[in-house]
Amino acid sequence: MDFKQQFIYQIDYQHWANDALFNALDRLDPAARTSPQKLYFGSLHNNIDHLLFFYGKWFARLKGEPQATGYTGTVHHDWRDLKNGMRREVREIQRWLERQPQDFFDERLFFTRTRSGEENSIWVRDALTHIFTYAATERGNLAAIAGTLGAPFPALSYYNYRHEMGEHLHNMRQAASSVTASGI
């Protein structure tokens, strides 16, 4: 598998894992999602809002566009708007990555650091790995805190994603062969 395909799977996994986390957090009372917790940005809601900022910041860097100067606090106060914003951002990144040529993933990414303002560079594949591992770590932290508040603990692993996607593909193939066999 080449880098492009691997990262397309990874961004699809991001979408899947975010939705699995959202499904668990939806079981919490809104006050629990916004209550102060031992998290860097305070509440579960604020940390997800920051994760959306994080995706956007790195997506802008990947596209060579100006990026936000820094996270200054909650942007999406409404839970539904926040979830939908996250879904749109991740799918937009996925569609954009799908349009990139294979050699893009072997290029250097030049960007300005958010806090220091210094110029920096990193391989695109390392930037994408950073994005995806940071998000996975954050989702794990959020799921653990949410569990202490009574939310079910979601199965967020990449293994679970691939297993579920494999089952979907198997079911789709069976349905297609049933349609073909019945002459429909």
N, C-alpha and C positions, 0 to 999 in steps of 0.2 A: 504494500500500500504506500502511495506517495504522501508527501506532507500535505498537499492540498486536500486529498480525501480524508486523511486523518483529522485535519482541523475542521472540516465540514461535519464529520461525525461529532467532534468535540463541541461545536457550537450548537448542534442539534441536541446533544446531551445537556448543554446549559439550559436550553429551553425546557426540556423534559424535567430536569432536576428543580428548576425554579418553580414549575407548576406543581411538582410533588410537594415542595416546601409550602407553596401557597395553599394547597389543599389542606395541609396540616394546620397552618396558621388561621385558615378560615374557621376552624373549629373553636378558636379562642374568642372570648369577648373582646370587642374593640378596645376597651379600657386596658386589657391585659397586653394587647399588641403595642399600646402606646405607653405603658407603664415603664418607669425607670428600671433598668436592669444593669448587670455588670457587663456591659458591652461598650465598645469604644464610643459609639454615637448614642448611647443611652438606651433607647427602646428598640424593640424588634423592628417596628415601623421605620424609625430613623436609620437603622443599619441597612435595611433593604433599600431605602431611598438613596443612601450613600453608594450601595452596590450598583444601582442604576446609574448614578453619576460616574462611578468607576468604569463601567462598560462604555459609557459615552465618551469619557476622556480618552480611553485607549483607542476607541473606534476613530475618533478625530485624528489621533496620532497616526494610526494606520493609513488613513486617507490623506494625510499630509495637510489637514485643515487646522485652523486655530482651535485651541482647546480651552475649556473653562480654566480659569486661573486657580481655582480651588473650591472645595466643598465648603459652603458657608452655612449650611443648615438645611433643614427639611424643605424640599421643593414641592413634593407631592403629598399634601396633607390628607387627601382622600384615599382610603385603602384600595378601592376599586381602580381609581385612576393610576395609582402607583403600580398595581399588578399589570394593568393594561399597558402602561408605559414601558415596563420591563419587557413584556412580551413583544411589543413593537420593536424595541431597541435590539433585542437579541435576534429577532427574525430579520431585521434590516442588516445587521452584521452578517448573518448567514447568507442572505441573498448577495451581499457585496462580495463576500469571500468566494462564493460560487462563480462569480464573474472574473475573478483574478486569474491571470495565467499561472501556470505551474512555477515558473521561475520567480514569481513574486515572493514565495515563501522562503527563497534562498537569498533575498536581498537584506540590506541593512536598513533599519528604521531610524531616522534621525528626528529627534524631538527635544523640546525644552521641558526640563523637570518642573513640576508644578510648584513646589515650595521654594527651591533655590533659584530657579530661573536659569540654571546652567544648561548648556547644550549637552546632549547625550546621544548615544546610539546603541542599538541592540539588534540582533538578527530578528527578522519578522517572526520566525518560528519560535524564538525564545520569548518574544513579546506575547504571542498567542498562548504559549504554555503558561506564562506568568498570569495572564488574564484568567485562564480557565482554572488554574490551581488556586489562585486567590479566591475566586468565586466559590469553588468547592469548599475551601476552608471556612469561608464566611457562612455558607449554607449550613455546614456542620455545626458551627458555633450557635447559629440561630436556632437550628432544630433542637440542640441540647437545651438551650434556655427555654424554648417553647415547651419542651417536654416537662420542665419543672413547673410550668404554668398550667399543665393539663392537656396540651396538644398531643395527638398521637405522633410517634416518631416515624418519619417517612424513611423509606428505603431509598437513599440518595446515591448509591454507588453507581459507577459507570458499568459495572458488571450487571446490575439490575436493569439499567437502561438497555444494554445490548440484549439481554435475555428477553425483555418485554418487546423490543423491536423485532427480534427473531420470531417470537410468537405471532406478532402482527403479520410479518411477511409470510409465515407458514399458513396462517388463516386466509390471507389474501390469495395465495397460490391455490389453496384448496377450493376457495370460492370460484376462482377463475376457471379451474379445471372442471368444476361441477357445471358451470355455465356452458363451457365448450362441449362437455360430454352430453348435456341435455339438448344441445343444438339451439340454444336461445341466442 
